[in-house]
Amino acid sequence: MKPASVWQISLETSREAEEAVLELLAVVCNRPASSYEDLDSGTCQVSVYLTGTTAGWTDMHRAILAGIDRIRACGLNPAPAKIALRKLGRKNWAESWKRHFKCLHFGKALLIRPTWSRARAVREQAEVVLDPGLSFGTGQHPTTGFCVAQIVKARKLPGRSFLDVGTGSGILAICAAKLGLSPVLAFDNDPEAVRVAAQNARRNRVLDRIQLRRGDVSKMPRRPRAKFDLVCANLIANLLLEHRDRLIASVAPGGTLVLAGILATEFSLVKSSFEKCGAELISTRTEKEWQSGAFRVC
């Protein structure tokens, strides 16, 4: 079978507008966005990757242009704001990421590395091998890194069941399984993400320890039969707010709800909304334009 085409949608922008453009492309294209900075020019290239055809590109392009105008209205300068669409060979696309991906160490508990890295786990350190993929999520982004750090902390707690809402590449579920959390349930509404997550879990030999399925946060039950000691929802702020009650209901009494994918300017709104439902902020971290939080649910 001929492999599906890979398309790169990219926007060249300034360093000051990088985080806003990341959020814009992620929302418009309904895909995680990633970026890297050209140290010579001082500009950043923000990209998302799609498979298949470019149907809908005209509407996406129009929405991106409108988003750039909103970014300017907020006082940020997105120049040069160059938008590009190009078809990539799968090999070329994968090779390009090798220049920007680095290994991640979470203390002596966990190592996350790509397949081409020669880094090796130290004694008793769990190892996750994960290459950049279309459903991007490798721990490099501050929000993903915060979630992984919370999973590392949870490995020593008495209750260790885990739910990954919007699993993407499957990195959080894989880390949880590697660190001994159980049971582990992960879902995503994108069938391609579910496929990639299963592939990554199989590579890391934990597919049999993860209940992986297609699902949507809007379909989560308000009164679930099963609750989890740790729930991670790395979603954009408006989804977290819209589905607050469903997310809180999924947490076992005394458990932890990790909320990420939130711009720092929006965090106070998310925090106050969840606190109204009895969730207590116990840990938070701000990095670049992003702020994440862990909440204790009574």
Buried (B, 14 or more C-beta within 10 A) or exposed (E): EEEEBBBBBBBBBBEBBBBBBBBBBBBBBEBBBBBBEEEEEEBBBBBBBBEEEEEEBEEBBEBBEEBBEEBBEEEBEBBEBEBEEEEBEEEEBBEBBEEEBEEBBBEEBBBBBBEEBEBEBEEEBBBBBBBBBBBBBBBBBBBBBBBBBBBBBBBEEEBBBBBBBBBBBBBBBBBBBBBEBEBBBBBBBBEBBBBBBBBBBEBBEBBEBBEBEEBEBEEBEEEEEEBBBBBBBBBBBEBBBBBBEBBBBBBBEEBBBBBBBBBBEBBEBBBEBBEEBEBEBEBBBBEEBBBBBBBBBE
